[in-house]
Amino acid sequence: MRRSIPFTALAMVVLGLGAIGGGLAGSPRAGADTTGPYYLALGDSVPVWNGYDSYPYLIASNYASTNPGLQVVDMACSGETTGTMLINSLCAPNPERSQQHEALAFLEAHRGQVALITVDIGGNDLLPCVNGLSVDLSCIQQAESTMAQNLDFILTGIRQAAGPTVPIVGMNYYDPFLGDWLAGGAVQVEANLSVSLVTQLNTLIAGAFQTVAAPTTDVAAAFDTTDLTDMVSSPWGQVPVAVDKACTWLDIVCTAGSTEGFGDDPNNDGAKVIAQAFEQTIGPAITPVTTSTTSTTSTSTSTSTTTSTTTSTSVPSPAQTTTSSPVVAARSGSLAFTGAGTPLRLMAVGGGLLASTGGLLLVAFGVPRRLRRSGR
């Protein structure tokens, strides 16, 4: 059964996007090879929540004809923050490793074989700023600042490891708390406020991707997240178009006159919308980008640094063919969370104290415990 908790929108917004979900694990599909081309998907639960119907697999299917044999390497991790992505990832193979470590290792081991990288991360970073139904706005401001620093560090490392021509594409977030608009009264006011907070987060995310010449897919626009003015008919009565799309494309339970049933990931239809938004950003074919980075930045939190060079990294050129090759999930070495399988429906129910140390959002203690949630 779905767990339905009457959280207010303002309290829920600080939980961030992708706080629940499941990493994709298990064996790769038969036929996966080690030559690429590869599509590396990084982030929180959004790229893994729907299993093979998650947006990276839909994107890869769309480009199968122009990139025959395109293989998805999905390292995204449920509940991941920008801090845990750097240190003590919630589903990295070993405690001392992280999603960032594994991503950089994969990129460095497969230079010239990676056709595309997508990243969505940052929605979970505001978690410690809520205490019950009380929101600490100064905490939100500090958390957003730290998130922006972490994301700059993450993206600079990815760009340097991938080389200057591999396309990196980010995404901003929809608002999963708009279902609370249906409750009316003070809760509806808080639902309206959640849009402002998500918009502010999305502005910071877009700025971070711009620093590495990477576009940001406007998922918020695809969901009409800010449109609370235009009213449409829906199963819940006359509602703003933003509320209708959130209730239709997310795994929340919307009920007229009540707060939403808790959820924050896309359903299968929502995953299709996200994939289509990415495809509009990427274009008709995956093609190399032209950018350069000259600074020296640490790409490992424990051992080494990587300095970018001016040598271009080749990307498999789109093949002129109309025959679609099957999209397969790739796996490499110890990447325990790479590949695909049946996603666990997990809910974060604990708290977490995240401390800002050296510009990195570190998990000090109390990583949220996760319980299985069945259904959507």
C-alpha positions as YAML, in Angstrom:
chain: A
units: angstrom
residues:
- id: 1
  name: MET
  ca: [0.00, 0.00, 0.00]
- id: 2
  name: ARG
  ca: [1.07, 3.55, -0.63]
- id: 3
  name: ARG
  ca: [2.15, 5.42, 2.42]
- id: 4
  name: SER
  ca: [0.18, 8.66, 2.60]
- id: 5
  name: ILE
  ca: [1.49, 11.26, 5.05]
- id: 6
  name: PRO
  ca: [-0.13, 14.69, 5.40]
- id: 7
  name: PHE
  ca: [3.07, 16.71, 5.22]
- id: 8
  name: THR
  ca: [2.64, 20.38, 4.34]
- id: 9
  name: ALA
  ca: [4.23, 21.53, 1.14]
- id: 10
  name: LEU
  ca: [6.67, 23.83, 2.90]
- id: 11
  name: ALA
  ca: [7.89, 21.11, 5.21]
- id: 12
  name: MET
  ca: [8.16, 18.62, 2.37]
- id: 13
  name: VAL
  ca: [10.02, 20.89, -0.02]
- id: 14
  name: VAL
  ca: [13.17, 20.74, 2.05]
- id: 15
  name: LEU
  ca: [13.25, 16.98, 1.63]
- id: 16
  name: GLY
  ca: [14.38, 17.66, -1.91]
- id: 17
  name: LEU
  ca: [13.79, 15.66, -5.05]
- id: 18
  name: GLY
  ca: [14.65, 12.00, -5.23]
- id: 19
  name: ALA
  ca: [14.72, 11.42, -1.46]
- id: 20
  name: ILE
  ca: [12.96, 8.15, -2.10]
- id: 21
  name: GLY
  ca: [13.47, 5.63, -4.83]
- id: 22
  name: GLY
  ca: [15.80, 2.78, -5.58]
- id: 23
  name: GLY
  ca: [19.16, 2.31, -7.19]
- id: 24
  name: LEU
  ca: [19.20, -0.03, -10.14]
- id: 25
  name: ALA
  ca: [21.24, -3.09, -9.40]
- id: 26
  name: GLY
  ca: [21.76, -6.52, -10.86]
- id: 27
  name: SER
  ca: [23.36, -8.03, -13.91]
- id: 28
  name: PRO
  ca: [23.56, -6.16, -17.19]
- id: 29
  name: ARG
  ca: [21.50, -7.30, -20.09]
- id: 30
  name: ALA
  ca: [22.97, -9.94, -22.28]
- id: 31
  name: GLY
  ca: [24.99, -8.47, -25.09]
- id: 32
  name: ALA
  ca: [26.61, -5.64, -23.18]
- id: 33
  name: ASP
  ca: [30.15, -5.08, -24.37]
- id: 34
  name: THR
  ca: [33.16, -3.05, -23.32]
- id: 35
  name: THR
  ca: [33.61, -0.91, -26.39]
- id: 36
  name: GLY
  ca: [30.77, 1.56, -26.08]
- id: 37
  name: PRO
  ca: [29.49, 3.97, -27.03]
- id: 38
  name: TYR
  ca: [28.36, 4.67, -23.49]
- id: 39
  name: TYR
  ca: [25.78, 6.97, -21.96]
- id: 40
  name: LEU
  ca: [26.68, 7.74, -18.34]
- id: 41
  name: ALA
  ca: [23.74, 8.77, -16.14]
- id: 42
  name: LEU
  ca: [24.50, 10.30, -12.74]
- id: 43
  name: GLY
  ca: [22.40, 11.71, -9.94]
- id: 44
  name: ASP
  ca: [19.68, 10.88, -7.42]
- id: 45
  name: SER
  ca: [16.65, 8.60, -7.65]
- id: 46
  name: VAL
  ca: [15.02, 10.26, -10.67]
- id: 47
  name: PRO
  ca: [17.19, 8.42, -13.27]
- id: 48
  name: VAL
  ca: [16.55, 5.01, -11.65]
- id: 49
  name: TRP
  ca: [13.09, 5.10, -10.11]
- id: 50
  name: ASN
  ca: [11.22, 3.64, -13.08]
- id: 51
  name: GLY
  ca: [13.63, 0.81, -13.91]
- id: 52
  name: TYR
  ca: [14.09, 0.41, -17.64]
- id: 53
  name: ASP
  ca: [11.39, 3.05, -18.10]
- id: 54
  name: SER
  ca: [13.54, 5.65, -16.32]
- id: 55
  name: TYR
  ca: [14.49, 8.59, -18.49]
- id: 56
  name: PRO
  ca: [18.10, 7.55, -19.32]
- id: 57
  name: TYR
  ca: [16.87, 4.36, -21.00]
- id: 58
  name: LEU
  ca: [14.22, 6.28, -22.93]
- id: 59
  name: ILE
  ca: [16.84, 8.79, -24.07]
- id: 60
  name: ALA
  ca: [19.18, 6.00, -25.15]
- id: 61
  name: SER
  ca: [16.39, 4.31, -27.10]
- id: 62
  name: ASN
  ca: [15.69, 7.57, -28.91]
- id: 63
  name: TYR
  ca: [19.33, 7.83, -30.06]
- id: 64
  name: ALA
  ca: [19.85, 4.13, -30.81]
- id: 65
  name: SER
  ca: [19.69, 4.73, -34.56]
- id: 66
  name: THR
  ca: [22.32, 7.48, -34.54]
- id: 67
  name: ASN
  ca: [24.51, 5.77, -31.92]
- id: 68
  name: PRO
  ca: [24.18, 2.03, -32.59]
- id: 69
  name: GLY
  ca: [24.89, -0.10, -29.54]
- id: 70
  name: LEU
  ca: [24.56, 2.82, -27.12]
- id: 71
  name: GLN
  ca: [24.89, 1.40, -23.61]
- id: 72
  name: VAL
  ca: [23.48, 2.97, -20.47]
- id: 73
  name: VAL
  ca: [25.74, 3.10, -17.44]
- id: 74
  name: ASP
  ca: [23.36, 4.27, -14.72]
- id: 75
  name: MET
  ca: [25.21, 5.17, -11.51]
- id: 76
  name: ALA
  ca: [22.41, 7.31, -10.06]
- id: 77
  name: CYS
  ca: [21.66, 6.68, -6.40]
- id: 78
  name: SER
  ca: [18.48, 7.08, -4.41]
- id: 79
  name: GLY
  ca: [18.67, 9.79, -1.75]
- id: 80
  name: GLU
  ca: [21.98, 11.13, -3.01]
- id: 81
  name: THR
  ca: [22.96, 14.71, -2.18]
- id: 82
  name: THR
  ca: [25.81, 16.66, -3.75]
- id: 83
  name: GLY
  ca: [27.74, 15.91, -0.54]
- id: 84
  name: THR
  ca: [27.20, 12.14, -0.54]
- id: 85
  name: MET
  ca: [27.90, 12.07, -4.26]
- id: 86
  name: LEU
  ca: [31.41, 13.25, -3.37]
- id: 87
  name: ILE
  ca: [32.00, 11.32, -0.15]
- id: 88
  name: ASN
  ca: [30.33, 8.18, 1.25]
- id: 89
  name: SER
  ca: [27.77, 7.75, -1.51]
- id: 90
  name: LEU
  ca: [24.63, 6.01, -0.32]
- id: 91
  name: CYS
  ca: [25.11, 3.13, -2.77]
- id: 92
  name: ALA
  ca: [28.76, 3.15, -3.87]
- id: 93
  name: PRO
  ca: [30.47, -0.26, -3.80]
- id: 94
  name: ASN
  ca: [32.71, 0.52, -0.82]
- id: 95
  name: PRO
  ca: [32.42, 3.02, 2.05]
- id: 96
  name: GLU
  ca: [35.50, 4.92, 0.95]
- id: 97
  name: ARG
  ca: [34.24, 5.30, -2.59]
- id: 98
  name: SER
  ca: [31.55, 7.55, -4.00]
- id: 99
  name: GLN
  ca: [29.44, 8.02, -7.09]
- id: 100
  name: GLN
  ca: [31.84, 10.77, -8.14]
- id: 101
  name: HIS
  ca: [34.89, 8.50, -7.68]
- id: 102
  name: GLU
  ca: [33.28, 5.76, -9.75]
- id: 103
  name: ALA
  ca: [32.13, 8.17, -12.45]
- id: 104
  name: LEU
  ca: [35.60, 9.69, -12.85]
- id: 105
  name: ALA
  ca: [37.21, 6.24, -12.90]
- id: 106
  name: PHE
  ca: [34.80, 5.09, -15.60]
- id: 107
  name: LEU
  ca: [35.35, 8.19, -17.71]
- id: 108
  name: GLU
  ca: [39.12, 7.98, -17.46]
- id: 109
  name: ALA
  ca: [39.02, 4.27, -18.36]
- id: 110
  name: HIS
  ca: [36.75, 4.85, -21.36]
- id: 111
  name: ARG
  ca: [38.04, 8.04, -22.94]
- id: 112
  name: GLY
  ca: [36.77, 8.29, -26.50]
- id: 113
  name: GLN
  ca: [33.96, 5.80, -25.78]
- id: 114
  name: VAL
  ca: [31.48, 8.01, -23.89]
- id: 115
  name: ALA
  ca: [28.89, 9.70, -26.08]
- id: 116
  name: LEU
  ca: [26.75, 11.43, -23.46]
- id: 117
  name: ILE
  ca: [26.64, 12.28, -19.75]
- id: 118
  name: THR
  ca: [23.53, 13.43, -17.90]
- id: 119
  name: VAL
  ca: [23.53, 14.68, -14.32]
- id: 120
  name: ASP
  ca: [20.67, 15.54, -11.98]
- id: 121
  name: ILE
  ca: [21.63, 16.21, -8.39]
- id: 122
  name: GLY
  ca: [20.98, 18.80, -5.70]
- id: 123
  name: GLY
  ca: [17.33, 18.32, -4.82]
- id: 124
  name: ASN
  ca: [18.08, 16.45, -1.59]
- id: 125
  name: ASP
  ca: [20.53, 18.98, -0.18]
- id: 126
  name: LEU
  ca: [18.03, 20.98, 1.84]
- id: 127
  name: LEU
  ca: [17.08, 18.08, 4.12]
- id: 128
  name: PRO
  ca: [18.66, 19.30, 7.40]
- id: 129
  name: CYS
  ca: [16.88, 22.63, 7.25]
- id: 130
  name: VAL
  ca: [13.58, 21.25, 8.50]
- id: 131
  name: ASN
  ca: [12.67, 20.29, 12.06]
- id: 132
  name: GLY
  ca: [9.21, 18.84, 12.03]
- id: 133
  name: LEU
  ca: [7.11, 21.51, 10.33]
- id: 134
  name: SER
  ca: [9.56, 24.30, 11.12]
- id: 135
  name: VAL
  ca: [11.75, 25.55, 8.30]
- id: 136
  name: ASP
  ca: [15.01, 27.39, 8.93]
- id: 137
  name: LEU
  ca: [15.32, 29.82, 6.02]
- id: 138
  name: SER
  ca: [18.89, 30.78, 6.95]
- id: 139
  name: CYS
  ca: [19.75, 27.08, 6.87]
- id: 140
  name: ILE
  ca: [18.20, 26.82, 3.41]
- id: 141
  name: GLN
  ca: [20.35, 29.71, 2.22]
- id: 142
  name: GLN
  ca: [23.52, 28.08, 3.55]
- id: 143
  name: ALA
  ca: [22.58, 24.67, 2.18]
- id: 144
  name: GLU
  ca: [21.98, 26.13, -1.27]
- id: 145
  name: SER
  ca: [25.33, 27.88, -1.17]
- id: 146
  name: THR
  ca: [27.10, 24.66, -0.23]
- id: 147
  name: MET
  ca: [25.16, 22.74, -2.85]
- id: 148
  name: ALA
  ca: [26.30, 25.18, -5.51]
- id: 149
  name: GLN
  ca: [29.95, 24.79, -4.42]
- id: 150
  name: ASN
  ca: [29.66, 21.00, -4.45]
- id: 151
  name: LEU
  ca: [27.99, 20.98, -7.85]
- id: 152
  name: ASP
  ca: [30.74, 23.19, -9.29]
- id: 153
  name: PHE
  ca: [33.31, 20.71, -7.95]
- id: 154
  name: ILE
  ca: [31.39, 17.70, -9.27]
- id: 155
  name: LEU
  ca: [30.89, 19.12, -12.75]
- id: 156
  name: THR
  ca: [34.44, 20.41, -13.11]
- id: 157
  name: GLY
  ca: [35.75, 16.95, -12.26]
- id: 158
  name: ILE
  ca: [33.41, 15.29, -14.72]
- id: 159
  name: ARG
  ca: [34.34, 17.72, -17.48]
- id: 160
  name: GLN
  ca: [38.06, 17.18, -16.95]
- id: 161
  name: ALA
  ca: [37.74, 13.38, -16.82]
- id: 162
  name: ALA
  ca: [35.46, 13.24, -19.86]
- id: 163
  name: GLY
  ca: [37.42, 15.67, -21.99]
- id: 164
  name: PRO
  ca: [36.28, 18.91, -23.62]
- id: 165
  name: THR
  ca: [33.96, 17.49, -26.29]
- id: 166
  name: VAL
  ca: [31.75, 14.97, -24.51]
- id: 167
  name: PRO
  ca: [28.24, 16.42, -24.09]
- id: 168
  name: ILE
  ca: [27.23, 16.94, -20.46]
- id: 169
  name: VAL
  ca: [23.56, 17.77, -19.95]
- id: 170
  name: GLY
  ca: [21.95, 18.65, -16.63]
- id: 171
  name: MET
  ca: [18.35, 19.05, -15.56]
- id: 172
  name: ASN
  ca: [16.43, 21.21, -13.15]
- id: 173
  name: TYR
  ca: [13.55, 20.01, -11.01]
- id: 174
  name: TYR
  ca: [9.78, 19.89, -11.04]
- id: 175
  name: ASP
  ca: [7.88, 20.64, -7.81]
- id: 176
  name: PRO
  ca: [6.60, 17.40, -6.23]
- id: 177
  name: PHE
  ca: [4.67, 19.23, -3.52]
- id: 178
  name: LEU
  ca: [2.08, 20.93, -5.67]
- id: 179
  name: GLY
  ca: [-0.46, 18.23, -4.87]
- id: 180
  name: ASP
  ca: [-0.91, 19.98, -1.53]
- id: 181
  name: TRP
  ca: [-2.49, 22.90, -3.40]
- id: 182
  name: LEU
  ca: [-5.67, 20.81, -3.39]
- id: 183
  name: ALA
  ca: [-5.94, 21.05, 0.41]
- id: 184
  name: GLY
  ca: [-6.75, 24.76, 0.23]
- id: 185
  name: GLY
  ca: [-6.24, 27.30, 2.97]
- id: 186
  name: ALA
  ca: [-2.84, 27.75, 4.57]
- id: 187
  name: VAL
  ca: [-1.55, 24.52, 3.01]
- id: 188
  name: GLN
  ca: [-2.30, 25.90, -0.45]
- id: 189
  name: VAL
  ca: [-0.31, 29.02, 0.40]
- id: 190
  name: GLU
  ca: [2.62, 26.81, 1.38]
- id: 191
  name: ALA
  ca: [2.28, 24.87, -1.89]
- id: 192
  name: ASN
  ca: [2.54, 28.16, -3.75]
- id: 193
  name: LEU
  ca: [5.65, 29.04, -1.73]
- id: 194
  name: SER
  ca: [7.26, 25.72, -2.62]
- id: 195
  name: VAL
  ca: [7.34, 26.84, -6.26]
- id: 196
  name: SER
  ca: [9.48, 29.83, -5.31]
- id: 197
  name: LEU
  ca: [11.91, 27.63, -3.40]
- id: 198
  name: VAL
  ca: [12.22, 25.11, -6.26]
- id: 199
  name: THR
  ca: [12.70, 27.97, -8.74]
- id: 200
  name: GLN
  ca: [15.51, 29.38, -6.61]
- id: 201
  name: LEU
  ca: [17.16, 25.96, -6.47]
- id: 202
  name: ASN
  ca: [16.85, 25.58, -10.25]
- id: 203
  name: THR
  ca: [18.56, 28.94, -10.81]
- id: 204
  name: LEU
  ca: [21.59, 27.77, -8.83]
- id: 205
  name: ILE
  ca: [21.69, 24.47, -10.70]
- id: 206
  name: ALA
  ca: [21.62, 26.20, -14.10]
- id: 207
  name: GLY
  ca: [24.50, 28.47, -13.05]
- id: 208
  name: ALA
  ca: [26.65, 25.52, -12.05]
- id: 209
  name: PHE
  ca: [26.16, 23.74, -15.37]
- id: 210
  name: GLN
  ca: [26.89, 26.92, -17.28]
- id: 211
  name: THR
  ca: [30.39, 27.02, -15.75]
- id: 212
  name: VAL
  ca: [31.31, 23.85, -17.68]
- id: 213
  name: ALA
  ca: [29.50, 24.90, -20.86]
- id: 214
  name: ALA
  ca: [26.75, 22.37, -20.21]
- id: 215
  name: PRO
  ca: [23.09, 23.08, -20.93]
- id: 216
  name: THR
  ca: [20.37, 22.51, -18.34]
- id: 217
  name: THR
  ca: [17.25, 20.68, -19.44]
- id: 218
  name: ASP
  ca: [14.24, 22.70, -18.31]
- id: 219
  name: VAL
  ca: [12.17, 19.96, -16.72]
- id: 220
  name: ALA
  ca: [10.41, 22.60, -14.61]
- id: 221
  name: ALA
  ca: [9.09, 24.17, -17.80]
- id: 222
  name: ALA
  ca: [8.02, 20.80, -19.19]
- id: 223
  name: PHE
  ca: [5.92, 20.36, -16.04]
- id: 224
  name: ASP
  ca: [4.71, 24.01, -16.18]
- id: 225
  name: THR
  ca: [5.90, 24.19, -12.58]
- id: 226
  name: THR
  ca: [5.47, 27.94, -12.19]
- id: 227
  name: ASP
  ca: [2.07, 28.22, -13.87]
- id: 228
  name: LEU
  ca: [-0.34, 28.67, -10.97]
- id: 229
  name: THR
  ca: [-2.53, 31.11, -12.91]
- id: 230
  name: ASP
  ca: [-3.96, 29.15, -15.85]
- id: 231
  name: MET
  ca: [-6.76, 26.90, -14.63]
- id: 232
  name: VAL
  ca: [-7.65, 23.60, -16.29]
- id: 233
  name: SER
  ca: [-10.23, 20.89, -15.76]
- id: 234
  name: SER
  ca: [-8.81, 17.82, -14.02]
- id: 235
  name: PRO
  ca: [-9.91, 14.78, -12.03]
- id: 236
  name: TRP
  ca: [-9.48, 17.05, -8.99]
- id: 237
  name: GLY
  ca: [-11.65, 19.88, -10.29]
- id: 238
  name: GLN
  ca: [-10.47, 23.22, -11.68]
- id: 239
  name: VAL
  ca: [-6.82, 23.47, -10.76]
- id: 240
  name: PRO
  ca: [-3.71, 25.36, -11.97]
- id: 241
  name: VAL
  ca: [-2.00, 23.64, -14.86]
- id: 242
  name: ALA
  ca: [1.10, 23.14, -12.67]
- id: 243
  name: VAL
  ca: [-0.95, 21.20, -10.13]
- id: 244
  name: ASP
  ca: [-2.61, 19.09, -12.81]
- id: 245
  name: LYS
  ca: [0.72, 18.08, -14.35]
- id: 246
  name: ALA
  ca: [2.34, 17.34, -10.99]
- id: 247
  name: CYS
  ca: [-0.59, 15.12, -10.01]
- id: 248
  name: THR
  ca: [-0.59, 13.42, -13.42]
- id: 249
  name: TRP
  ca: [3.13, 12.82, -13.94]
- id: 250
  name: LEU
  ca: [4.49, 12.21, -10.43]
- id: 251
  name: ASP
  ca: [4.11, 9.32, -7.99]
- id: 252
  name: ILE
  ca: [2.10, 11.42, -5.55]
- id: 253
  name: VAL
  ca: [-1.52, 10.71, -4.61]
- id: 254
  name: CYS
  ca: [-3.67, 13.77, -5.20]
- id: 255
  name: THR
  ca: [-7.04, 14.12, -3.47]
- id: 256
  name: ALA
  ca: [-9.35, 17.11, -3.72]
- id: 257
  name: GLY
  ca: [-9.60, 18.86, -0.36]
- id: 258
  name: SER
  ca: [-6.63, 17.01, 1.14]
- id: 259
  name: THR
  ca: [-2.86, 17.05, 1.27]
- id: 260
  name: GLU
  ca: [-1.07, 14.79, -1.18]
- id: 261
  name: GLY
  ca: [0.10, 11.27, -0.52]
- id: 262
  name: PHE
  ca: [3.85, 11.47, -0.20]
- id: 263
  name: GLY
  ca: [6.06, 10.93, -3.25]
- id: 264
  name: ASP
  ca: [8.63, 12.88, -5.22]
- id: 265
  name: ASP
  ca: [9.64, 10.86, -8.27]
- id: 266
  name: PRO
  ca: [8.15, 10.68, -11.75]
- id: 267
  name: ASN
  ca: [5.76, 7.93, -12.72]
- id: 268
  name: ASN
  ca: [6.27, 6.29, -16.11]
- id: 269
  name: ASP
  ca: [4.45, 9.07, -17.93]
- id: 270
  name: GLY
  ca: [6.55, 11.65, -16.07]
- id: 271
  name: ALA
  ca: [9.72, 9.82, -17.04]
- id: 272
  name: LYS
  ca: [8.67, 10.12, -20.70]
- id: 273
  name: VAL
  ca: [8.15, 13.86, -20.28]
- id: 274
  name: ILE
  ca: [11.61, 14.23, -18.73]
- id: 275
  name: ALA
  ca: [13.22, 12.17, -21.50]
- id: 276
  name: GLN
  ca: [11.53, 14.28, -24.17]
- id: 277
  name: ALA
  ca: [12.74, 17.45, -22.47]
- id: 278
  name: PHE
  ca: [16.30, 16.12, -22.50]
- id: 279
  name: GLU
  ca: [15.99, 15.19, -26.16]
- id: 280
  name: GLN
  ca: [14.90, 18.73, -27.02]
- id: 281
  name: THR
  ca: [18.04, 20.00, -25.29]
- id: 282
  name: ILE
  ca: [20.36, 17.42, -26.87]
- id: 283
  name: GLY
  ca: [18.96, 17.79, -30.37]
- id: 284
  name: PRO
  ca: [18.33, 15.29, -33.17]
- id: 285
  name: ALA
  ca: [21.64, 13.50, -32.61]
- id: 286
  name: ILE
  ca: [24.24, 13.24, -29.87]
- id: 287
  name: THR
  ca: [27.11, 15.39, -31.04]
- id: 288
  name: PRO
  ca: [30.36, 16.59, -29.43]
- id: 289
  name: VAL
  ca: [30.49, 19.99, -27.80]
- id: 290
  name: THR
  ca: [33.27, 22.54, -28.02]
- id: 291
  name: THR
  ca: [34.56, 23.86, -24.73]
- id: 292
  name: SER
  ca: [37.83, 24.20, -22.88]
- id: 293
  name: THR
  ca: [38.87, 24.21, -19.25]
- id: 294
  name: THR
  ca: [42.29, 25.41, -18.21]
- id: 295
  name: SER
  ca: [42.20, 25.33, -14.44]
- id: 296
  name: THR
  ca: [43.58, 22.59, -12.26]
- id: 297
  name: THR
  ca: [40.96, 21.17, -9.94]
- id: 298
  name: SER
  ca: [40.96, 18.19, -7.64]
- id: 299
  name: THR
  ca: [38.68, 15.48, -8.96]
- id: 300
  name: SER
  ca: [39.15, 13.11, -6.09]
- id: 301
  name: THR
  ca: [38.39, 13.83, -2.48]
- id: 302
  name: SER
  ca: [41.11, 11.52, -1.26]
- id: 303
  name: THR
  ca: [43.98, 10.83, -3.58]
- id: 304
  name: SER
  ca: [44.59, 12.62, -6.84]
- id: 305
  name: THR
  ca: [44.09, 15.66, -9.00]
- id: 306
  name: THR
  ca: [43.36, 15.92, -12.67]
- id: 307
  name: THR
  ca: [44.52, 18.74, -14.91]
- id: 308
  name: SER
  ca: [42.63, 19.34, -18.11]
- id: 309
  name: THR
  ca: [44.43, 19.38, -21.40]
- id: 310
  name: THR
  ca: [43.71, 20.90, -24.75]
- id: 311
  name: THR
  ca: [43.53, 17.50, -26.40]
- id: 312
  name: SER
  ca: [40.07, 16.82, -27.77]
- id: 313
  name: THR
  ca: [38.38, 13.60, -26.75]
- id: 314
  name: SER
  ca: [36.75, 11.87, -29.66]
- id: 315
  name: VAL
  ca: [33.10, 10.94, -29.41]
- id: 316
  name: PRO
  ca: [31.56, 8.23, -31.57]
- id: 317
  name: SER
  ca: [30.04, 10.00, -34.54]
- id: 318
  name: PRO
  ca: [26.37, 9.43, -35.26]
- id: 319
  name: ALA
  ca: [25.98, 6.64, -37.78]
- id: 320
  name: GLN
  ca: [23.70, 7.14, -40.76]
- id: 321
  name: THR
  ca: [21.37, 4.20, -40.27]
- id: 322
  name: THR
  ca: [17.71, 3.65, -39.66]
- id: 323
  name: THR
  ca: [18.19, 0.36, -37.82]
- id: 324
  name: SER
  ca: [17.72, 0.71, -34.08]
- id: 325
  name: SER
  ca: [20.04, -1.38, -31.96]
- id: 326
  name: PRO
  ca: [18.82, -2.63, -28.59]
- id: 327
  name: VAL
  ca: [19.76, -0.41, -25.70]
- id: 328
  name: VAL
  ca: [21.73, -2.43, -23.20]
- id: 329
  name: ALA
  ca: [22.87, -1.69, -19.68]
- id: 330
  name: ALA
  ca: [26.61, -1.72, -19.29]
- id: 331
  name: ARG
  ca: [28.70, -2.71, -16.33]
- id: 332
  name: SER
  ca: [32.37, -2.20, -15.61]
- id: 333
  name: GLY
  ca: [34.50, -3.72, -12.89]
- id: 334
  name: SER
  ca: [33.32, -2.96, -9.38]
- id: 335
  name: LEU
  ca: [30.48, -0.64, -10.32]
- id: 336
  name: ALA
  ca: [27.99, -2.41, -8.09]
- id: 337
  name: PHE
  ca: [25.23, 0.07, -8.79]
- id: 338
  name: THR
  ca: [25.71, 0.06, -12.54]
- id: 339
  name: GLY
  ca: [23.34, -1.79, -14.80]
- id: 340
  name: ALA
  ca: [19.62, -2.21, -14.39]
- id: 341
  name: GLY
  ca: [17.12, -4.37, -12.64]
- id: 342
  name: THR
  ca: [13.96, -4.03, -10.63]
- id: 343
  name: PRO
  ca: [14.15, -0.82, -8.59]
- id: 344
  name: LEU
  ca: [13.39, -0.96, -4.90]
- id: 345
  name: ARG
  ca: [10.70, 1.41, -3.73]
- id: 346
  name: LEU
  ca: [12.44, 2.98, -0.77]
- id: 347
  name: MET
  ca: [11.40, 5.77, 1.55]
- id: 348
  name: ALA
  ca: [13.76, 7.93, 3.54]
- id: 349
  name: VAL
  ca: [12.28, 8.16, 7.04]
- id: 350
  name: GLY
  ca: [15.16, 9.26, 9.24]
- id: 351
  name: GLY
  ca: [16.99, 12.51, 9.51]
- id: 352
  name: GLY
  ca: [20.50, 13.46, 8.59]
- id: 353
  name: LEU
  ca: [22.83, 16.05, 9.98]
- id: 354
  name: LEU
  ca: [24.88, 17.43, 7.12]
- id: 355
  name: ALA
  ca: [27.85, 19.64, 7.96]
- id: 356
  name: SER
  ca: [29.60, 22.06, 5.67]
- id: 357
  name: THR
  ca: [33.29, 21.20, 5.75]
- id: 358
  name: GLY
  ca: [35.76, 22.60, 3.22]
- id: 359
  name: GLY
  ca: [32.93, 23.46, 0.87]
- id: 360
  name: LEU
  ca: [31.69, 19.85, 0.83]
- id: 361
  name: LEU
  ca: [28.36, 18.79, 2.27]
- id: 362
  name: LEU
  ca: [29.44, 15.83, 4.39]
- id: 363
  name: VAL
  ca: [27.29, 13.29, 6.12]
- id: 364
  name: ALA
  ca: [28.30, 13.67, 9.75]
- id: 365
  name: PHE
  ca: [25.84, 11.17, 11.15]
- id: 366
  name: GLY
  ca: [22.32, 9.88, 10.86]
- id: 367
  name: VAL
  ca: [22.13, 8.95, 7.19]
- id: 368
  name: PRO
  ca: [18.40, 8.52, 6.63]
- id: 369
  name: ARG
  ca: [17.23, 4.98, 7.11]
- id: 370
  name: ARG
  ca: [15.24, 3.65, 4.18]
- id: 371
  name: LEU
  ca: [12.24, 1.34, 4.24]
- id: 372
  name: ARG
  ca: [10.77, -0.56, 1.35]
- id: 373
  name: ARG
  ca: [7.70, 1.08, -0.13]
- id: 374
  name: SER
  ca: [5.58, -1.00, -2.45]
- id: 375
  name: GLY
  ca: [3.38, 0.46, -5.14]
- id: 376
  name: ARG
  ca: [3.45, 3.96, -6.52]
...
